Amino acid sequence: MLNTTKSLPPAMELGRRQGAMAALQLQLQGLEAELTVLLKGLKRFIVRYAQELTPLYTELDALELQLSEALQRLLRAEGEGFGPAPETGFGLPDFGNLPPPEPEPKPPVALAGPQDFKQLYRRAAMRLHPDRARSEVERNILNHAMSQVNLAYAQGDRYTIERLLVQSGEDPQQVSSDPLSAKLLWVQQREQQLQQRERYVQSRLNELRANPMHKLWRVVSDAEALGLDPLGVMAERLRGQIAERRRELHAVTQR
């Protein structure tokens, strides 16, 4: 069966991709805003939760430890065996130092002024030199790119050098002898960059929504919207447990 699908002319394809990129940027802005609001709200809730309940949990933990030690001493005094002390301790997840959302990838920096072939080669050699690598993997990539640049220069292949420069982030309209094709390549790469960022932001949102503290925050918020005081109820239960442990500790120490 013959393939009757026809590719669009470069100008139309560029317009289509620019529209798709604009829609993607708008969608990404919404996700970025959602992530920022979620992070700020979750941090505020954790601070409030810690302020209201951590002192009570700390006191309860201390009493649990004292009661365990008192029971151990009593069992030793009565010559009975005893097992290890139960584990105690309450800790909030450390959300205080959560990194902020990573900034959206920036568009390529423009290359100032028109470039003749020799200038273009020098620009590529500077941009893609392996000494700029920050890791062994990046060095291997730049070594390969630099080999392509040198071969293209030796063969008078301007297009390959333009393509490599655009792929490295240069403004295609300042680099290419065919601005339309280069612009299309740039838009394609920018679109891929934004898609990667969108996946990252979405994964952060999913990670935060799955966090137990986020779930607790939503439950508390829903209850408070109905005029209830769930944190107050939790605090009262902890005070009841504290009073019970004090009575148990008193009873054990009096034996």
N, C-alpha and C positions, 0 to 999 in steps of 0.2 A: 504494500500500500504506500502510495506516495505521500510524503510529508508536505502538506500545503500551508503550513505555518510560515508566515513571513515576518521577518524582524522589522521593527520600525526604523525609519530613517534616524540617523544620529540625533538630529535636533529634537525630534518627537520623543525618542527614547530618553534623552536628557531631561526634557520637560516632565515626562512620566516619573522618572526616578527622583527628580527634585520635589515633585508633589508627594511621593511616597516618603521621602526623607523628612519633609515638613510635618507630615502626619505623625511619623515616628518620633520626631522631636517633641511634638505636642503631647503625645502619649507618655513619653519619658518624663516630661516636666510634671505631669500629674502623679506619676509614680514617685518621683523625687520628693514632691511636696507631701505625699502620703507617708513616705518613710520618715521625713523630718518630723512631722506631727506625731507619728507613732513613737519615735525615739524620745522626744521631749515629754510626751504624756506618760510613757512608761517610767522614765527616770523620776518624774515628779511623784508618781504613785509609789515607787520603791522607797524614795526618801521619806514620804509620809508614813508608809507602812513600817519602816525601820524606826522612825521616831516614836510611833505609838506602841509598837509591840516588842521591839528588841529588848528594852529594859526588863520587861516581864519574862521574856524567854530566858534572858541571862540569869535572872533571879531564880527561875524554876530550874535551870540547869545546875546552878550552884547548890540548890537544895537537894536535887537528885544525887549529886556527887557526895554531899555530906551524909545523906541517908545511906547510900551504898557503903561508904567508909564505916559508918556507925554499925551497920549490920555485919560487916566483915569483922570488925573488932569484937562484936558480941559473939559471933560464931566461934572465933578463935578462943575467946574466954571460956566458952562452954565446951571446947574440945571437939567441935563439929567441923566437918569439911566445908569448904566454900569454893565457889567458882569465881571466875574473873568478874570484875566490876562491870556493870553495864555501861555501854558507851553513852555519853551525853554530849550535848553541844548543839547549838542552833546557829546556823549561818545563812545570811541572805546572799543571794547571787550578787556578784560584784558587777553592777551595771554602772557604777559611778565613772568608770574609765572607758566606757564604750567608745570606740573610734567613731567620729562623725562619718556620714556617708561620703564616699570618695567623690571628688569633683567630677563632673561630666567631662569626658575627653574633649580637649580643645581642638578646633579646626587647625589645619596646617598653617604654619607661619609663611607669609608671602616672601618670595625671593625678590629682592629689590632690583629693578632694572632689567632690560633685555639682555640675553646672554648669547654670545656667539659660541660656536662649537667648543673651542678651547676653554673658554670661561665655564661653559657647562660641565666639561670634563673635570676641571679643577673643583668646581662646586660639588660634584658627585664624589670626587676623591676625598674631599674634606668631610662631607656628610657621612660617607659610608666606610671610612677608614676603620680597620679592625681595632686600632688603639682606643676607639671610643667605646668599645664593648665593656659592659659591667659584669659579664659572666662568661663562662666558657662556651655556653650555648650561643649567646649573642655574638661572641667572637667568630664562631664557626659560620654563622649566618652572614656576618659582615665580610668575612673572607671570601665567601662564595659570591656575594654581591660585588665586591671589589674586583674579583676576577672577571665578572661579566662587564663591569665598567671598562676595565683595561682592554678587554677583547673588542668591545664595541668601539672604543676610541681608535684602536689600531685599524679597524675595518671601516671607520667613518660612519658608524651606525648611530646616528643621533637619536633615533626613536627609542632604542634600548636604554640609553642614558636618561632620556626624558622619563621613560616609564619607571625606572628605578628611583629617580628623584621624587616623582609623584608618590610612589609607594612609600617612600621614607617620610613623606609629610610636606613636601614642597607644594606651593600654589601652582597648579597646572597652567594657569593663564600666564604666569611669569616664566615658566620653564619651556613650554612646548611650542613647536613650530606648527602644531595642529591643535589649537586651543579647544575646539569642540570635543575632539576625541579624548584629550587629556582631562577636560572637565568632567566628561562622563566617567572616566576611570576614577577620578577623585570622588565623585558623588557615590559611586559604588562602594568605594572603600570607607567613606564616611558613614554610609548606611550600615555597613558591617560593624563599624566601631560603635555606633549607637545601639545596634542590636545586642552586642556584647554587654554594653552598659545596662541595657534594659533587663537582660537575664540576671546580671549581678544584683540590681536593685530588687527585682522580684524575688530572688533567693533570700535576700536580707529580710524582706517583708515576711516571707513564709517562715523563716527561722524565728523571727520575733513573735509572730502570731502563735507559733507552736510552743513558745516558752511558758512554763507554768505560771510565772509571775504575770504574764500578759493575760492568761486565762483568769487568774484571780482578780486582776484589775477589772476585767470586763464584768465579772460576777458582782464585785463590790460596786462598780459604777451603776449597774442595772438595779441593784438593791437600793442604793442611795437615791436613785431616780424615783423610787416608790416611797421615799420617806423613811426608809429603814436605816439602821446604823450597824452594818455588819462588822466593821472593825471594832466598834464598841462591844459588840457581843463576843467577839473573839477575845478581847482584852478581859472581859468579865469572866470568861471561862478559864483563862490563864490565872486570874487572881484566885478563882476557886481551887484550881490545882495547886497553886502556891500555898494556900491556907491548909489544904489537905496534907501536903508534904511536910509542912511545919508541925502539924499534929503528929504525923507518923514519926518524925525525927525526935520530937519531944518524948513520945512514948518509948522509943528505942533507947534514948540516952538515959531514961529513968530506970531502966531495968538493971 
